[in-house]
């Protein structure tokens, strides 16, 4: 398998922190000479390094931006930790603040897992900032029983992040994916995960999907069993509203872009090219 990873020293040179009132937000921006922007947003426990291969692949044609959401990577809160600081709409507003700071008006949004949830929040409150919306490892509606969420929190408290990193790595379908997942999860503070679990266990964006007109693509990892069994209502809502593409990528799981970077990049590139053609029409 070919890879397009940056050399680590190149990444270190490009990573920046954007200071806000209560947050220093970590971001990586490449391909700055181009006009249209791709924004990649990670899931729970990950960080902007999840998308290093997308930076390398797409920055020849697009401006490419990835972020570490608050409490992830080096994005640090400047105020005392509180679970109330981790609402999904708050994470979405962090992104809007960063786009404003960078002078970026609109983006092609690509979100994985929790990053997809944050994208739904942007569809709800800032749809005009999105040229297109792509999500993978995400569903538009989920309601986990309270006892399941309680059990998940108990396991994280009991095991700690280093052991959870090893366990989470099994979600990867390749050696590269497993190593990257473990690396990211091990770096994430336990408090961040514990604050986000209840938020990510119960949500409903079906009306947001139906009311949106932003061109959308849902990438379905063939082996992402837990999310795939929750997708029926989301797919129904997307199909009812139209302007929607569904792509299933064989042999991939929850972290599709890590499991098969080339196939993921090719799929996203084709979708973006379609949007460009429609724009010319």
DRENMI-533987 format. One line per field, with one value per residue: x, y, z of N, C-alpha, C in turn; residue number from 0; residue in one letter. Coordinates in steps of 0.05 Angstrom, whole numbers, padded with zeros to 5 digits. Example, Ala and Ser with C-alpha at 12.3 -4.5 7.8 and 13.67 -1.06 7.14 Angstrom:
# residues 2
n_xx <- (00264,00257)
n_yy <- (-00114,-00045)
n_zz <- (00156,00142)
ca_xx <- (00246,00273)
ca_yy <- (-00090,-00021)
ca_zz <- (00156,00143)
c_xx <- (00264,00258)
c_yy <- (-00066,00001)
c_zz <- (00156,00157)
resi <- (0,1)
resn <- (a,s)
END
This chain:
# residues 281
n_xx <- (00017,00013,00034,00022,00045,00066,00133,00153,00177,00160,00105,00108,00127,00084,00039,-00004,-00026,-00087,-00106,-00161,-00213,-00224,-00195,-00140,-00132,-00112,-00088,-00078,-00055,-00050,-00029,-00040,-00042,-00084,-00155,-00207,-00228,-00215,-00241,-00223,-00247,-00238,-00256,-00280,-00228,-00188,-00145,-00118,-00078,-00099,-00111,-00066,-00049,-00088,-00078,-00028,-00044,-00086,-00069,-00044,-00082,-00123,-00136,-00122,-00148,-00142,-00164,-00155,-00203,-00230,-00198,-00172,-00113,-00068,-00103,-00123,-00163,-00170,-00193,-00220,-00233,-00296,-00354,-00394,-00369,-00365,-00405,-00436,-00452,-00419,-00368,-00375,-00380,-00328,-00301,-00323,-00303,-00248,-00246,-00263,-00221,-00179,-00196,-00228,-00282,-00319,-00325,-00310,-00335,-00310,-00323,-00308,-00340,-00350,-00334,-00369,-00417,-00408,-00406,-00460,-00482,-00461,-00488,-00538,-00535,-00500,-00503,-00492,-00438,-00418,-00395,-00399,-00416,-00388,-00389,-00365,-00367,-00408,-00474,-00540,-00575,-00579,-00590,-00568,-00578,-00583,-00555,-00516,-00483,-00466,-00436,-00396,-00369,-00351,-00315,-00276,-00257,-00237,-00198,-00163,-00129,-00085,-00090,-00141,-00128,-00099,-00140,-00177,-00149,-00160,-00202,-00181,-00165,-00118,-00046,-00023,-00068,-00083,-00039,-00038,-00089,-00083,-00040,-00064,-00108,-00083,-00061,-00102,-00137,-00169,-00213,-00235,-00258,-00295,-00329,-00351,-00377,-00433,-00457,-00449,-00479,-00533,-00571,-00604,-00608,-00641,-00681,-00650,-00619,-00660,-00677,-00634,-00597,-00547,-00499,-00486,-00447,-00445,-00400,-00392,-00363,-00349,-00341,-00355,-00390,-00421,-00438,-00462,-00509,-00541,-00557,-00602,-00646,-00620,-00602,-00651,-00671,-00633,-00640,-00692,-00687,-00652,-00597,-00552,-00502,-00483,-00430,-00401,-00344,-00304,-00275,-00262,-00267,-00289,-00253,-00244,-00211,-00161,-00157,-00157,-00126,-00117,-00163,-00203,-00186,-00192,-00247,-00268,-00245,-00270,-00323,-00317,-00300,-00346,-00379,-00354,-00363,-00419,-00423,-00402,-00441)
n_yy <- (-00024,00043,00103,00172,00203,00261,00281,00279,00325,00364,00366,00386,00437,00460,00458,00497,00540,00570,00624,00634,00664,00627,00583,00549,00531,00478,00472,00450,00473,00469,00475,00529,00566,00556,00563,00539,00505,00446,00418,00378,00338,00304,00244,00223,00222,00223,00264,00320,00294,00249,00259,00266,00241,00257,00312,00310,00288,00320,00374,00393,00413,00435,00481,00455,00440,00417,00402,00399,00383,00415,00395,00354,00328,00382,00421,00462,00479,00543,00552,00527,00456,00432,00393,00417,00447,00418,00412,00395,00436,00477,00459,00463,00518,00533,00518,00552,00601,00593,00589,00641,00670,00653,00674,00645,00632,00593,00521,00454,00405,00351,00300,00253,00205,00231,00279,00282,00290,00342,00367,00362,00398,00445,00444,00455,00506,00538,00531,00559,00564,00519,00485,00433,00370,00317,00255,00202,00140,00158,00170,00199,00196,00172,00133,00111,00064,00085,00052,00029,00072,00085,00040,00043,00090,00072,00032,00063,00093,00053,00026,00064,00110,00091,00035,00033,00054,00013,-00025,00003,00005,-00040,-00028,-00012,-00032,-00043,-00048,00003,00035,00014,00027,00084,00097,00078,00110,00162,00158,00146,00195,00227,00263,00231,00256,00286,00247,00224,00267,00273,00225,00219,00259,00241,00196,00203,00233,00270,00285,00283,00317,00361,00340,00331,00383,00408,00433,00427,00397,00328,00272,00206,00164,00096,00050,-00015,-00052,-00027,-00042,-00027,00026,00021,-00009,00029,00063,00066,00103,00151,00147,00143,00195,00227,00209,00224,00280,00288,00304,00275,00228,00160,00120,00058,00031,-00022,-00069,-00033,00001,00036,00078,00098,00128,00118,00063,00051,00092,00108,00092,00119,00173,00175,00167,00212,00252,00245,00258,00312,00333,00326,00363,00409,00408,00413,00464,00494,00486)
n_zz <- (00000,-00019,00013,00034,00071,00108,00124,00192,00212,00176,00188,00241,00232,00207,00240,00281,00335,00349,00386,00427,00468,00510,00495,00465,00401,00363,00297,00229,00168,00100,00030,00020,-00021,-00054,-00071,-00058,00002,00040,00098,00150,00202,00262,00301,00367,00414,00377,00335,00297,00268,00245,00193,00162,00115,00080,00077,00050,00001,-00021,-00018,-00062,-00096,-00067,-00012,00050,00112,00177,00243,00315,00359,00418,00478,00454,00421,00419,00433,00480,00537,00569,00616,00679,00678,00655,00647,00618,00580,00534,00496,00434,00399,00418,00403,00349,00343,00357,00311,00273,00294,00285,00229,00216,00238,00205,00158,00123,00084,00064,00066,00043,00080,00118,00161,00212,00250,00314,00292,00249,00276,00295,00247,00231,00268,00247,00198,00217,00241,00212,00156,00109,00108,00087,00031,00014,00045,00078,00109,00152,00187,00219,00244,00235,00276,00342,00400,00456,00509,00577,00614,00583,00568,00619,00631,00593,00610,00659,00644,00617,00660,00692,00661,00638,00592,00562,00561,00538,00490,00465,00461,00429,00382,00355,00322,00275,00208,00184,00192,00194,00206,00256,00288,00285,00307,00360,00377,00376,00411,00460,00473,00489,00539,00595,00618,00577,00543,00578,00587,00536,00522,00541,00510,00458,00458,00452,00406,00354,00289,00246,00226,00214,00172,00134,00124,00101,00045,00027,-00014,-00004,00020,00044,00070,00076,00116,00102,00144,00190,00236,00282,00274,00223,00232,00252,00213,00180,00186,00178,00125,00099,00109,00082,00030,00019,00018,-00024,-00071,-00055,-00040,-00033,-00012,-00007,00023,00011,00057,00096,00160,00218,00217,00162,00128,00148,00144,00089,00055,00001,-00028,00000,-00010,-00066,-00071,-00045,-00075,-00126,-00113,-00099,-00148,-00177,-00152,-00168,-00223,-00224,-00203,-00244,-00282)
ca_xx <- (00000,00027,00025,00029,00049,00087,00154,00144,00187,00143,00081,00113,00130,00059,00019,-00006,-00047,-00103,-00115,-00187,-00217,-00222,-00185,-00119,-00141,-00092,-00096,-00057,-00064,-00031,-00040,-00052,-00044,-00108,-00179,-00227,-00217,-00226,-00238,-00225,-00252,-00235,-00275,-00273,-00203,-00168,-00135,-00115,-00059,-00114,-00115,-00041,-00048,-00106,-00063,-00008,-00057,-00103,-00059,-00035,-00104,-00141,-00127,-00130,-00147,-00151,-00164,-00159,-00224,-00222,-00192,-00158,-00087,-00057,-00124,-00127,-00180,-00156,-00209,-00223,-00248,-00324,-00368,-00411,-00352,-00361,-00429,-00429,-00454,-00396,-00347,-00381,-00373,-00299,-00292,-00330,-00284,-00223,-00250,-00263,-00193,-00163,-00207,-00240,-00311,-00335,-00308,-00320,-00331,-00308,-00322,-00308,-00352,-00358,-00331,-00394,-00437,-00401,-00415,-00489,-00486,-00456,-00510,-00561,-00532,-00482,-00503,-00481,-00409,-00410,-00399,-00409,-00415,-00382,-00386,-00361,-00368,-00427,-00502,-00554,-00592,-00570,-00599,-00558,-00590,-00567,-00537,-00493,-00466,-00454,-00416,-00373,-00354,-00338,-00292,-00255,-00246,-00223,-00175,-00145,-00127,-00065,-00102,-00162,-00116,-00093,-00166,-00189,-00134,-00172,-00221,-00167,-00164,-00091,-00026,-00021,-00092,-00082,-00018,-00047,-00111,-00071,-00024,-00081,-00125,-00066,-00054,-00126,-00144,-00192,-00236,-00248,-00275,-00318,-00348,-00364,-00393,-00462,-00465,-00449,-00496,-00561,-00574,-00623,-00604,-00656,-00694,-00629,-00613,-00682,-00679,-00610,-00594,-00519,-00492,-00476,-00438,-00440,-00382,-00399,-00343,-00363,-00338,-00362,-00415,-00437,-00451,-00479,-00535,-00557,-00557,-00626,-00662,-00604,-00603,-00678,-00673,-00616,-00652,-00716,-00680,-00638,-00571,-00539,-00487,-00475,-00409,-00391,-00317,-00299,-00252,-00256,-00283,-00297,-00233,-00241,-00189,-00137,-00157,-00151,-00124,-00120,-00191,-00217,-00179,-00203,-00276,-00273,-00237,-00290,-00346,-00310,-00300,-00374,-00389,-00342,-00377,-00446,-00420,-00398,-00467)
ca_yy <- (00000,00068,00123,00199,00218,00282,00276,00290,00352,00381,00370,00403,00464,00471,00459,00523,00544,00595,00632,00646,00673,00605,00559,00549,00511,00467,00467,00446,00485,00465,00484,00556,00582,00549,00578,00523,00493,00422,00418,00351,00339,00277,00234,00223,00210,00226,00291,00328,00277,00229,00266,00274,00231,00274,00336,00305,00281,00341,00401,00402,00425,00449,00489,00433,00447,00398,00414,00383,00394,00422,00372,00334,00338,00404,00442,00463,00500,00561,00555,00501,00435,00427,00377,00435,00459,00399,00409,00393,00463,00492,00450,00474,00547,00535,00516,00578,00621,00588,00597,00670,00679,00647,00687,00624,00637,00568,00497,00427,00394,00322,00293,00225,00198,00256,00301,00283,00304,00371,00376,00365,00423,00466,00444,00466,00534,00553,00517,00576,00563,00493,00480,00406,00357,00289,00243,00173,00131,00175,00168,00223,00192,00151,00134,00088,00062,00097,00033,00024,00095,00082,00018,00053,00108,00056,00019,00083,00100,00030,00018,00086,00115,00075,00009,00037,00058,-00014,-00037,00018,00000,-00063,-00018,-00009,-00056,-00046,-00042,00032,00046,00006,00043,00112,00099,00074,00134,00185,00153,00147,00222,00242,00262,00215,00274,00294,00225,00221,00289,00270,00200,00222,00276,00225,00172,00210,00256,00266,00305,00275,00341,00377,00328,00335,00411,00418,00431,00425,00371,00310,00245,00189,00141,00074,00030,-00041,-00067,-00010,-00055,-00013,00049,00013,-00019,00052,00082,00065,00128,00173,00143,00151,00224,00238,00202,00241,00308,00288,00316,00258,00205,00140,00103,00038,00024,-00050,-00075,-00011,00002,00062,00098,00091,00142,00105,00035,00050,00120,00113,00089,00142,00197,00173,00171,00240,00269,00242,00273,00340,00340,00328,00388,00430,00408,00424,00492,00506,00486)
ca_zz <- (00000,-00019,00033,00026,00096,00111,00143,00217,00215,00161,00204,00264,00222,00197,00261,00295,00355,00347,00413,00431,00496,00530,00482,00445,00383,00345,00269,00208,00143,00078,00005,00026,-00045,-00068,-00063,-00043,00026,00051,00127,00160,00231,00273,00320,00395,00421,00356,00332,00269,00253,00231,00165,00150,00087,00063,00072,00029,-00025,-00032,-00016,-00088,-00111,-00048,00014,00067,00140,00197,00270,00338,00374,00445,00494,00437,00411,00436,00437,00509,00549,00586,00640,00693,00664,00662,00626,00602,00559,00512,00480,00405,00387,00426,00386,00322,00344,00357,00283,00260,00303,00271,00201,00215,00244,00181,00134,00105,00084,00061,00065,00039,00107,00120,00189,00220,00277,00328,00273,00234,00293,00295,00220,00232,00282,00228,00179,00231,00249,00194,00130,00088,00108,00077,00002,00013,00071,00076,00135,00152,00215,00233,00238,00242,00300,00360,00427,00471,00535,00599,00627,00564,00572,00645,00630,00577,00627,00679,00631,00613,00687,00703,00645,00631,00564,00548,00556,00519,00463,00453,00454,00407,00358,00340,00302,00250,00191,00173,00212,00195,00220,00284,00301,00286,00326,00387,00383,00381,00435,00483,00479,00496,00568,00602,00624,00552,00534,00597,00582,00510,00519,00542,00488,00434,00461,00448,00389,00331,00269,00222,00215,00202,00146,00115,00119,00089,00016,00021,-00026,00018,00015,00067,00064,00094,00118,00101,00169,00213,00243,00302,00261,00200,00241,00260,00190,00163,00188,00166,00096,00090,00109,00061,00004,00016,00011,-00049,-00072,-00036,-00051,-00014,-00022,00012,00017,00020,00073,00115,00184,00229,00209,00134,00115,00157,00134,00060,00047,-00028,-00036,00012,-00025,-00093,-00068,-00038,-00098,-00146,-00103,-00101,-00176,-00185,-00142,-00184,-00248,-00219,-00199,-00271,-00296)
c_xx <- (00018,00016,00035,00036,00071,00109,00146,00153,00171,00117,00086,00116,00103,00037,00020,-00027,-00061,-00114,-00143,-00190,-00213,-00209,-00161,-00125,-00119,-00103,-00072,-00069,-00042,-00045,-00052,-00056,-00070,-00133,-00198,-00213,-00231,-00220,-00243,-00227,-00254,-00257,-00264,-00246,-00181,-00158,-00129,-00096,-00073,-00114,-00089,-00039,-00066,-00093,-00043,-00021,-00071,-00091,-00047,-00057,-00122,-00125,-00138,-00126,-00157,-00148,-00164,-00180,-00216,-00219,-00178,-00132,-00076,-00077,-00132,-00145,-00164,-00170,-00212,-00241,-00277,-00337,-00385,-00395,-00351,-00387,-00422,-00432,-00431,-00372,-00350,-00373,-00343,-00289,-00299,-00311,-00257,-00225,-00249,-00235,-00175,-00173,-00219,-00270,-00327,-00315,-00324,-00314,-00330,-00304,-00325,-00321,-00361,-00354,-00355,-00416,-00433,-00410,-00445,-00497,-00482,-00478,-00534,-00559,-00516,-00481,-00490,-00451,-00399,-00416,-00409,-00404,-00411,-00378,-00380,-00357,-00387,-00456,-00516,-00572,-00581,-00581,-00590,-00571,-00571,-00547,-00512,-00473,-00451,-00432,-00392,-00356,-00339,-00313,-00269,-00241,-00228,-00197,-00155,-00140,-00107,-00076,-00125,-00151,-00110,-00119,-00178,-00175,-00145,-00193,-00208,-00165,-00137,-00071,-00022,-00043,-00090,-00062,-00026,-00069,-00100,-00056,-00042,-00097,-00108,-00059,-00078,-00132,-00169,-00217,-00250,-00267,-00299,-00338,-00364,-00382,-00423,-00473,-00468,-00466,-00525,-00563,-00593,-00620,-00621,-00670,-00674,-00621,-00635,-00684,-00656,-00610,-00565,-00513,-00477,-00467,-00435,-00423,-00386,-00377,-00356,-00362,-00343,-00389,-00433,-00452,-00470,-00507,-00553,-00563,-00584,-00641,-00647,-00605,-00630,-00681,-00657,-00629,-00677,-00709,-00665,-00611,-00552,-00525,-00479,-00453,-00401,-00363,-00310,-00274,-00244,-00275,-00290,-00279,-00225,-00216,-00162,-00134,-00148,-00149,-00128,-00149,-00208,-00212,-00192,-00234,-00283,-00267,-00258,-00315,-00340,-00310,-00328,-00386,-00379,-00356,-00405,-00445,-00417,-00424,-00485)
c_yy <- (00025,00087,00151,00216,00239,00270,00290,00318,00372,00387,00389,00432,00477,00474,00485,00521,00570,00602,00645,00653,00650,00580,00566,00526,00503,00462,00463,00456,00481,00473,00511,00573,00577,00563,00562,00508,00467,00423,00390,00352,00310,00269,00234,00209,00213,00255,00296,00309,00254,00234,00275,00265,00247,00301,00331,00300,00305,00369,00411,00417,00442,00460,00467,00441,00424,00410,00392,00396,00398,00396,00350,00346,00359,00427,00442,00486,00517,00565,00527,00481,00433,00412,00394,00448,00442,00393,00410,00420,00481,00485,00461,00504,00552,00535,00541,00600,00618,00596,00627,00681,00675,00661,00668,00626,00611,00545,00473,00412,00363,00314,00263,00223,00224,00280,00304,00296,00334,00382,00380,00391,00447,00468,00458,00497,00551,00540,00533,00575,00537,00491,00452,00393,00327,00278,00213,00165,00147,00168,00193,00220,00168,00155,00109,00088,00073,00077,00027,00047,00093,00062,00028,00072,00093,00042,00038,00090,00078,00025,00039,00087,00098,00047,00011,00042,00032,-00028,-00024,00012,-00023,-00054,-00014,-00035,-00060,-00040,-00012,00044,00039,00023,00072,00115,00097,00099,00158,00181,00156,00176,00238,00240,00247,00233,00283,00272,00222,00243,00285,00246,00205,00239,00259,00200,00177,00235,00249,00289,00300,00299,00360,00367,00335,00365,00423,00415,00430,00398,00353,00283,00230,00166,00120,00053,00003,-00056,-00051,-00019,-00039,00011,00040,00003,00004,00071,00084,00092,00151,00171,00150,00181,00237,00233,00219,00269,00310,00301,00302,00234,00186,00123,00083,00029,-00003,-00052,-00053,-00012,00030,00084,00093,00103,00131,00076,00033,00078,00126,00112,00112,00167,00198,00178,00200,00258,00268,00259,00303,00350,00342,00354,00411,00432,00420,00454,00507,00507,00508)
c_zz <- (00000,00003,00024,00050,00094,00128,00169,00221,00199,00176,00226,00255,00215,00219,00276,00316,00351,00375,00412,00461,00516,00518,00464,00427,00363,00317,00251,00182,00122,00051,00005,00001,-00061,-00057,-00047,-00020,00034,00081,00137,00191,00242,00292,00349,00400,00401,00356,00303,00254,00240,00201,00152,00121,00069,00058,00048,00002,-00037,-00033,-00042,-00104,-00093,-00025,00033,00096,00157,00225,00291,00355,00403,00462,00479,00427,00430,00438,00466,00517,00568,00613,00653,00677,00674,00639,00608,00579,00534,00497,00450,00391,00394,00409,00358,00322,00345,00328,00268,00268,00289,00242,00198,00219,00219,00156,00114,00106,00083,00058,00054,00066,00105,00149,00194,00247,00291,00309,00254,00250,00293,00268,00219,00247,00264,00206,00191,00234,00229,00166,00108,00087,00095,00047,-00002,00041,00067,00104,00133,00182,00232,00225,00247,00267,00316,00388,00442,00498,00556,00611,00609,00567,00598,00645,00615,00594,00648,00668,00627,00639,00697,00688,00640,00601,00549,00542,00536,00491,00449,00445,00430,00381,00342,00320,00275,00234,00178,00196,00216,00211,00250,00300,00305,00307,00355,00395,00391,00407,00461,00492,00490,00526,00573,00606,00599,00542,00552,00594,00556,00507,00520,00519,00462,00435,00455,00432,00366,00312,00243,00209,00203,00175,00126,00107,00104,00058,00008,00009,-00005,00007,00042,00058,00085,00093,00120,00128,00194,00224,00261,00290,00239,00209,00251,00237,00175,00163,00175,00135,00084,00089,00087,00034,-00001,00007,-00015,-00047,-00053,-00050,-00028,-00026,00000,00004,00029,00037,00092,00138,00192,00220,00179,00121,00124,00146,00105,00050,00018,-00038,-00025,-00004,-00053,-00092,-00063,-00062,-00120,-00138,-00106,-00130,-00187,-00176,-00159,-00211,-00245,-00216,-00225,-00286,-00285)
resi <- (0,1,2,3,4,5,6,7,8,9,10,11,12,13,14,15,16,17,18,19,20,21,22,23,24,25,26,27,28,29,30,31,32,33,34,35,36,37,38,39,40,41,42,43,44,45,46,47,48,49,50,51,52,53,54,55,56,57,58,59,60,61,62,63,64,65,66,67,68,69,70,71,72,73,74,75,76,77,78,79,80,81,82,83,84,85,86,87,88,89,90,91,92,93,94,95,96,97,98,99,100,101,102,103,104,105,106,107,108,109,110,111,112,113,114,115,116,117,118,119,120,121,122,123,124,125,126,127,128,129,130,131,132,133,134,135,136,137,138,139,140,141,142,143,144,145,146,147,148,149,150,151,152,153,154,155,156,157,158,159,160,161,162,163,164,165,166,167,168,169,170,171,172,173,174,175,176,177,178,179,180,181,182,183,184,185,186,187,188,189,190,191,192,193,194,195,196,197,198,199,200,201,202,203,204,205,206,207,208,209,210,211,212,213,214,215,216,217,218,219,220,221,222,223,224,225,226,227,228,229,230,231,232,233,234,235,236,237,238,239,240,241,242,243,244,245,246,247,248,249,250,251,252,253,254,255,256,257,258,259,260,261,262,263,264,265,266,267,268,269,270,271,272,273,274,275,276,277,278,279,280)
resn <- (x,x,x,x,x,x,x,x,x,x,x,x,x,x,x,x,x,x,x,x,x,x,x,x,x,x,x,x,x,x,x,x,x,x,x,x,x,x,x,x,x,x,x,x,x,x,x,x,x,x,x,x,x,x,x,x,x,x,x,x,x,x,x,x,x,x,x,x,x,x,x,x,x,x,x,x,x,x,x,x,x,x,x,x,x,x,x,x,x,x,x,x,x,x,x,x,x,x,x,x,x,x,x,x,x,x,x,x,x,x,x,x,x,x,x,x,x,x,x,x,x,x,x,x,x,x,x,x,x,x,x,x,x,x,x,x,x,x,x,x,x,x,x,x,x,x,x,x,x,x,x,x,x,x,x,x,x,x,x,x,x,x,x,x,x,x,x,x,x,x,x,x,x,x,x,x,x,x,x,x,x,x,x,x,x,x,x,x,x,x,x,x,x,x,x,x,x,x,x,x,x,x,x,x,x,x,x,x,x,x,x,x,x,x,x,x,x,x,x,x,x,x,x,x,x,x,x,x,x,x,x,x,x,x,x,x,x,x,x,x,x,x,x,x,x,x,x,x,x,x,x,x,x,x,x,x,x,x,x,x,x,x,x,x,x,x,x,x,x,x,x,x,x,x,x,x,x,x,x,x,x)
END
